Amino acid sequence: MSRPVIAILASGEGTTAEAFIRASAQNQIEPVVGLIIASNAKAGILQRVVNLNKEYDLDITAIHIGKKTHPPTAAETVGPGQQTQAEEAAILELLQAGNFDGIVLMGYAKKVGPQLVHTFGWQPNYTSPHQAMMLNTHPGLLPDTKGLFGVHVQEHVLANSLPHGGQTLHIVAEDYDEGPVVIEHKVAVMSDDTADSLFDRVRDTEKSYLPQDVAQFIADRKRKRRTL
């Protein structure tokens, strides 16, 4: 039986994606990665995939799709962190052609466009998270850190004296961090924490749990969709 295949959307160095690929290549989890889409031409994840393909004899496709490759039309207004219509369409075409079992945002720094959400993400009429297949990993607990990103999440946690940071895996919806939570992992705040030290522990937690959490979601989705 063939293994489930996922696609990853990323924007930065890709250390979390690397942890997932290594777990898959070492047969610690069932899903494999078939495609990486990076929004930034200089994203470190692109070279990481080249290196991992060589190290494990993999054939993961890594491609840059962003505002520079798919610019807006003259009549289009694109705000910061938004996809252009052409960018969204190109990503949608690739994801539909790949027939993936799951799509995971791992440090993807753009808001996913409405057509992508409509096709793969959360819809108001859904009754189960397993009707969707697009996931995002967020470096905080929701809803306390909704709409924040990166180390700013940890700055919020410390500024508001919250007892825990954490990592959340949730379904992608049209609004930031609005989709149903699949699973969360709390990280206790230490008395001497800085935003950076807390962020490092949250990131370690993410790398430790995410591969198995995604694998479990895909397995559960396959099983539960038979009755949905």
Secondary structure, 3 states (H helix, E strand, C coil): CCCCEEEEEECCCCHHHHHHHHHHHCCCCCCEEEEEEECCCCCHHHHHHHHHHHHHCCCCEEEECCCCCCCCCCCCCCCCCECCHHHHHHHHHHHHHHCCCEEEECCCCCECCHHHHHHHCCCCCCCCHHHCCEEEEECCCCCCCCCCCCHHHHHHHHHCCCCEEEEEEEECCCCCCCCCEEEEEEEECCCCCCHHHHHHHHHHHHHHHHHHHHHHHHHHHHHHCCCC
